[in-house]
Structure formats: structure tokens, C-alpha cells
């Protein structure tokens, strides 16, 4: 059975195995648009629970990242930036439940009647512990971790702007600078608030 192309592409993207996009020249207009998008993106991310994995936001970031990394001035600065891991708690619990059920069906006949229920209840109890006490950031990319990734993009853009690598006019320079500063402040504020919750 062959998997649909879109499913394979999404799996490769989630694991960071997709082929890198061809290098493009970063123009002033694209830089300006990226700065404005980062500002809007930071405000959108602030609306979500920082401690949870949002699959739609992770997939959106994974589609955006190859485009950002394809620009010549950003590629070396963002080379180590990894894609988001769109793995939510319900997905892990479903996988564990199916695996547990299969193991119980396979090995259930080999267990005697006294130890079988103990193993089943022990497995269910460990699943509940996992569901409520293991933070999602250990296996997936939470909104907080996503904001940290976007912050890396913003800081790379700010570095390019400070180095005056694109030669903006004074008015355009300050518009881009304002967008990047607003995005950085929003992202840092949200990351700081998320860290305070864990203290």
C-alpha cells in the first residue's frame, strides 16, 4: 500500500528530511514583507496556550521555514534552526493505547488470570500519569518553543538590518526596525511569561 504524496511530504517536513529550497536573493521588498509578517506572526502566537502543542501552528511554521532559509542572507544564520515537531499529547496517547492493546491481545493468553489484570491496570495507570504529568514540550514543539524559533528568525533579520546589508532609505529602515522590535518584544514577553509558569 502506497501512502499519499501529501502524507509523505508532511512526514518528511516534520522530521526535517525534505530537500532544501534553492537559494534566492533577499531583496528589500521581501525583507520588508518578512519583517511585517514576523510582527503579525508574533501577535498571532500570543493568542495560544504557551504550554500546549498546536498542530496547525507547527505545520504552518514548517511550511514557512524552508522559504525563510532559502534566502541567501538568512541561510547561514538559520542553518541550525530545526522544523517544529507537530506531536500533540492526544497523538502520543493514541499510539500508546493502540500499542498497549496490541501487546495485551498478543501476550494476553500467555498471562495467567491473576497477573493479567494487574499488568493491564498498571499500564492504564502509567498512561494516565503520562497524560497529566509529562509536559508536552518533551516530545512536541509547544507554542513557547515555536516562539523561540520565530525569535531566532527575527534576530537574524535584525542583524542584517543593523549591518545595513540591503541599503534601505531612512524612512523604510525605521519602518522595518519598528516591525522587528515589536515582534521581538512580543515574543520575548510571551516566552518570559511561559517561563514564569514553570517556576
C-alpha positions in Angstrom: 0.0 0.0 0.0 1.4 3.4 -1.0 1.0 6.4 1.2 -0.5 9.6 -0.4 2.1 12.0 -1.6 0.9 14.8 0.8 1.2 12.5 3.8 4.8 11.6 2.8 5.6 15.2 2.2 4.2 16.2 5.6 6.1 13.4 7.4 9.4 14.4 5.7 8.8 18.1 6.6 8.0 17.2 10.2 11.2 15.2 10.5 13.3 17.9 8.7 14.1 15.4 5.8 12.7 17.4 2.9 15.1 18.8 0.3 16.3 22.4 0.9 14.7 25.0 -1.3 17.0 26.6 -3.9 18.8 29.7 -2.7 17.2 33.0 -3.6 18.4 36.6 -3.3 16.8 38.5 -0.4 15.5 41.8 -1.8 14.5 44.9 0.1 10.8 44.2 -0.6 11.0 40.6 0.6 12.9 41.7 3.7 10.3 44.3 4.4 7.5 41.7 4.0 9.3 39.3 6.2 9.6 41.9 9.0 5.9 42.7 8.8 5.0 39.0 8.7 7.1 38.3 11.8 5.3 41.1 13.7 1.9 39.7 12.8 3.0 36.1 13.4 4.2 37.0 16.9 0.9 38.6 17.8 -1.0 35.5 16.5 1.2 33.1 18.5 0.5 35.2 21.7 -3.2 34.1 21.5 -2.5 30.5 22.2 -1.7 28.5 25.3 2.1 28.6 25.6 2.4 25.1 27.2 0.5 23.2 24.5 1.3 21.9 21.1 -0.8 23.4 18.3 -0.6 21.2 15.3 -1.9 23.8 12.8 0.7 26.4 14.0 3.5 23.8 13.9 2.6 22.8 10.3 2.3 26.5 9.3 5.8 27.1 10.7 7.2 24.1 8.9 5.9 25.3 5.6 7.3 28.8 6.2 10.7 27.8 7.4 12.1 26.4 4.1 11.1 29.7 2.4 12.9 31.8 5.0 16.0 29.6 5.0 16.2 29.8 1.2 17.2 33.5 1.2 20.9 34.0 0.7 21.5 36.3 3.7 19.4 34.2 6.1 20.6 30.7 5.1 23.9 30.8 7.0 22.3 32.5 10.0 19.5 30.0 10.3 21.3 26.8 9.1 20.8 25.1 12.5 17.2 26.1 13.0 15.1 22.9 13.0 11.5 22.4 12.0 8.8 22.2 14.6 7.7 18.8 15.9 3.9 18.6 15.4 3.3 15.9 18.0 0.3 16.5 20.3 -0.5 14.7 23.6 -3.6 13.0 22.1 -1.4 11.5 19.3 1.0 10.1 21.8 -1.8 8.7 24.0 -3.5 7.1 21.0 -0.3 5.5 19.9 0.4 4.2 23.4 -3.1 2.9 23.8 -3.0 1.1 20.5 0.4 -0.4 21.3 -0.8 -1.5 24.7 -4.0 -3.1 23.3 -2.0 -5.0 20.7 0.5 -6.2 23.3 -2.3 -7.3 25.6 -4.0 -9.1 22.8 -0.8 -10.8 21.7 0.5 -11.7 25.1 -2.8 -11.9 27.0 -3.2 -15.6 26.5 0.2 -16.3 27.9 -0.5 -14.4 31.2 -2.5 -16.1 33.9 -5.7 -14.7 35.2 -4.2 -13.2 38.3 -1.3 -11.3 36.7 -3.2 -10.2 33.5 -5.5 -7.6 35.2 -2.6 -6.3 37.3 -0.5 -5.6 34.1 -3.5 -4.0 32.3 -4.3 -1.7 35.3 -0.6 -0.9 35.7 -0.4 0.1 32.0 -3.6 2.2 32.2 -2.3 4.0 35.3 1.1 4.7 33.7 -0.8 6.2 30.7 -2.8 8.5 33.0 0.4 9.6 34.7 1.9 10.3 31.3 -1.2 12.2 30.1 -1.3 14.6 33.0 2.2 15.0 34.3 4.7 14.8 31.4 5.0 18.2 29.7 4.2 18.3 26.0 7.4 20.2 25.3 9.4 17.0 25.9 8.1 15.3 22.7 6.4 18.1 20.7 7.0 21.8 19.9 4.8 23.9 22.2 3.8 27.4 21.3 6.6 28.7 23.6 9.2 26.7 21.7 7.7 27.9 18.4 8.0 31.5 19.6 11.7 30.9 20.3 12.2 29.6 16.7 10.4 32.7 15.3 12.6 34.9 17.6 15.7 33.4 16.0 14.4 34.5 12.6 13.6 38.0 14.0 17.1 38.3 15.5 18.7 37.2 12.2 16.7 39.9 10.3 17.7 42.5 12.9 21.4 41.6 12.4 21.0 42.0 8.7 19.3 45.4 9.2 22.0 46.6 11.7 24.7 45.6 9.2 22.9 47.7 6.5 23.3 44.8 4.0 20.3 45.9 2.0 20.8 49.7 1.9 17.4 50.9 2.9 16.3 54.6 2.8 15.9 56.2 6.3 12.1 56.0 6.3 12.0 52.4 5.2 14.8 51.5 7.6 12.8 52.7 10.6 9.6 51.1 9.4 11.3 47.7 9.2 13.1 48.4 12.5 9.8 49.1 14.3 8.2 45.9 13.0 11.2 43.8 14.1 11.4 45.4 17.5 7.7 44.9 18.1 7.9 41.3 17.0 11.0 40.7 19.3 9.3 42.4 22.3 6.1 40.4 21.8 8.0 37.1 21.5 10.3 37.7 24.5 7.3 38.8 26.6 5.4 35.6 25.8 8.5 33.4 26.4 9.2 35.1 29.7 5.6 34.6 30.8 5.7 30.9 29.9 9.0 30.5 31.9 7.4 32.1 35.0 4.7 29.5 34.9 7.3 26.7 35.3 9.0 28.4 38.3 
